């Protein structure tokens, strides 16, 4: 697997309100690591630059347990309207010299490194590329450098959906159900703990 030259923006500044268990969903344990740590491991395994956009609350809750990478720590308690769009814009701003960006939500710990690399490679011929499995759209979603200004302008909680809808985009079929698996609820976390390890 060859390294990629785009920046992976891992978003971890959401409130996780659908998770009704103790703590934040990104702090939930799967095997020997937290949900967020597993997501970061897979992102870092690509050899790409990784920027983590993380809430202060999650960063403090996982202090000393996350793999080393660049971090943008957001005080979301002081910014109650902070959403996915804001996180993407912050990650792009922190890596504005990149050739492109891959957005990977921090609650997706089963996305394989090879899937990330394949999605990044598809940017060579398209403005947007996204992982797909069994005909269903998943993550990561990759954006070429020509879309930087649009990414920087994102706000709110709708993410980059409007950009994807307008752009020249391509689905990248991967044999990786992990591109569809996110952890939103306690039931999701319990189900994830029963899945085979991907490390």
N, C-alpha and C positions, 0 to 999 in steps of 0.2 A: 504494500500500500504506500503510494507516494504522498508526501506532504502537500498541503494546499496552501495557496498564497493569499487567500482572502481572510477576513476576520470573522470569527464566530462570536456572535453576541448572545450570551446566555442570559435570559431574562428571569429575574428572581425577586422582583419588587412588588408583586401582587399581594393582595390581602389574604387570599386563600379562604374566603368566607364560606365556601361550600364544605370545607373540611371541618367537621364538628368534633374531632378527637382532641386530645391534649396537644398543645403546642401548634406549630405551623406545619402544614403538609410537607414542606421541603425539609423539615427536620426529622420526618418519619424514617425509620430504619428499615433497610432491606439488606439482610445479611450483615456484613461488617461495616456498612457505611450508610450515610443519609441519602435520601432521594437526590438532593442537590449535588452531593459529592460524587455520586455515580454518574450523573449527567455530565459533570465537569470532567471526570476521568475519560469518558468517551470522546468528548470534544478535544481535550488535550492530546489524546492518542493519535489524532490526525496530524499533529505537528504544526497546526495552524496557530496563529495568534488568537487568544481567547480573552474577551472582555466580559466580565461578570457584572451585570447591573443588579444590585441586591439591596433590599431594604436593610436599614440599620438593625431592625428587630431580628431578622433572620441571620444576618452576619453575626450579631452578638450571641444568638442562640447556638450557632455552630462554630463558635470561636475556636480556632486552632485545629479544626477537623477537616477543612476544605483543602483540596490541592492548590498549589501556588498558581495564581494567575492574576492578571490585572483586575482590579475591582473599582467600581463606581458605587459608593455607598449612598443610598438615598434615604433621607429622613421622611418616610411616607406619613408619619404621624403629623408632621408639619405641612404635608402636601396631600390633603385628603382626596383630591381629584386625580391623583397620579394613576395612570393606566398603562396598558401594554404599549400604546403608541408613544407615550413619554419615555418608556424604557428603551424602545428601539431607537428613538431619536438620540437619547443620551449615549447609548453604546456606539452609534455611528459617529457622533461628535467626538467621542474619545479615540476613535480610530479613523479619522477623516482622510488619512492618506492611503487607506486600503484600496485594493483593486475591486473590492466587492465585499458583501456581508452575508453571512448566514445567520438567520434568527432561529435560535433553539430555546424553547421554554425550559426553565429549570426543573419542571415537574415531569420531564420525559426521560427517565433514567435508562431506558432500554434501546435507544437509538444507537445502532452500531457505528463505529468509526468509518467503516467502509461506505455506509450509506451517506454519511456526511460528505465524504470525498467525492462520491459519484454525483451528488447534487451540485457540488461546487464546480465539477468539471463541465456540467451542462451549461454553465454561464458563458462558455466560450462561444455559443451560438445564439444565446437568448438573453433578454434583460432580466427575466425571472425564471427560476427553476424551483421545483418543490418535490419532495419525496412522495411516492404513491405506492400503496400496497393493496392488492386485490381490488383495484379500481377506486380506492378511497384516498383522498388527499390527506397528507400528513405533514410532519416536520422532519428536518429543517426546511425553511424557505430561504432561497438565496436571491440576492439582488445585485445587479451589476452597478458599476461606479456611476453610470449615467443617471441613476435614480437617487443619487446622494441627496440632492436638495429636497426631493419629495420625502425621503426618509427623515431628514432633519426637521421637517415641518409637521411631523406626526404628533398628535396629542390624544388624550382620552383613552378609552378602553377598547376601541375597535381594531387596534393593531394596524397592519399594513394591508388589510383586505382590499381597500379601494385601489391601491397601487397595483396589486396582483391582478385585479379585474381589468384594469386598463392596459397593462403592459403585455409585451410579447412574452408569453410564459410557456413553459414546457413541464410536463409531468415526467419524473424519473422513476420508473418502476424498479422497486428493490424487493428482494426476498427477505424482508425484515419487518415483521409485525410490530416491532418496537417503535416504528415511525408513527404509529397510531395510538400508542399507549401513553396516556397521561394520568397523573395522580391528582384527582380533585376531591375525592371523598375517602372516608375511612374504609369503605368497601373496596375502593380502587387499591388502596394500600395493602389491604389483606390479600386481594387477588394477586398483586404484584409479588408478594412474598412467596407465593406458590409457584411462580414462574421459574424456569431454569436460569441459572446465573449466566450473564453475558460477558463477564470479565475473563 
